[in-house]
Amino acid sequence: MTASRSFGIAVLPGDGIGPEVIDATVPLLERLAHGAPFSLDFSAHPGGALHYKATGDALPEATFAAAGKADAILFGAMGWPEIRYADGTEIAPQLDLRERLDLYAGVRPARALPGVPLPLADPRARDIDLVVVRESTEGLFASRRKGEIIDDREARDTMVITRAGSERLHDFAFRLAQRRKRRGHAGRVTCVDKANVFRSMAFFRKVFDERAARFPEIEADHHYVDATALDLIRKPWIFDVLVTENMFGDILSDQAAALVGGMGMAPSGDIGDDHGLFQPCHGSAPDIAGQGKANPTATILSAAMMLDWLADRSGVEALAQAALRLERAVDAAFAGGTLRPYELGGRDGTRAIADAVASNL
Ligand code: ATP
């Protein structure tokens, strides 16, 4: 018998619906680990806007240290509109974690789940299965807290694209496409940019083309960001992996989430060479917090991504199987077409959705 491998998971529930969707997800992971040849060792850590209000610290050093030491980080949501730093900016420890842990690849899959109503009437919308890879450490966000306002007359934020940042990002996107191709996807990476206008974007594209040459079995193409916004509505089923700058990815990944049923359906991973953080794409949703109405699907699917990522890093195949089981249980829960989250006009809340997934595990 092989020894069971143990994985430390730092859980950061955060604010608003963050703890609600995390509480719905962790028991599913515990169930998957039960009797499996791996164990998951969860530890919860404070942080977020409410913690800032109470203590003056949005991301305690002890939380950061635990996140840095863990094998993976499972994150709920942090932030609250009325609680802000003195300069008026929102509390966003998730951005600090991205910067400090060098989580450069924001992986945002959008897959149409069977049985979930979609905003596009075209039957081909059921084939939507794409991933936006958003650069997460530079781009326009490099200007965060560094932009300047000159004499109340002019404001400037600067886009930063580096060769090193682009090379590692593009390589990540090509490796992801390779992996997806093995699972039956097209094997294509689309570089989304504005290379016709900005030097920074022409440079991003140039580095993309250079890296593409190293992955000859993967098709590499380009799409301007405005055309991509259009085609994500007109024919989103044509895309496989899209790789893009930080701000473009921020916008396009929300658009992609809307195509498959809303923020509660959209998982994400923020991945670097040494760390991985997994969280739903949505925020703390103050408008529905505390009402049991949050859809936990995005968090559950993020947890499946976490298991898959841990499998890839550790070589523990059972983790990849657990990821697949969890994803399939989510699919099966929705496939009948009767499970309907509040955000899609239904009456199934956090508990009902988590229970439906659990009963399909
Ligand atoms: P952030 O900037 O922190 O990402 P946001 O301002 O984009 O947050 P969200 O908190 O994601 O906003 O909420 C946007 C809308 O989506 C709200 O109306 C919210 O109720 C809804 N929403 C977000 N997440 C969910 C969820 N899991 N289930 C149901 N509705 C959700």
Residues whose N, C-alpha, C, O or C-beta is under 5 A from the ligand:
A	BS01	ATP	M78 G79 M263 G264 C281 H282 G283 S284 A285 D287 I288 K293 A294 N295 E343
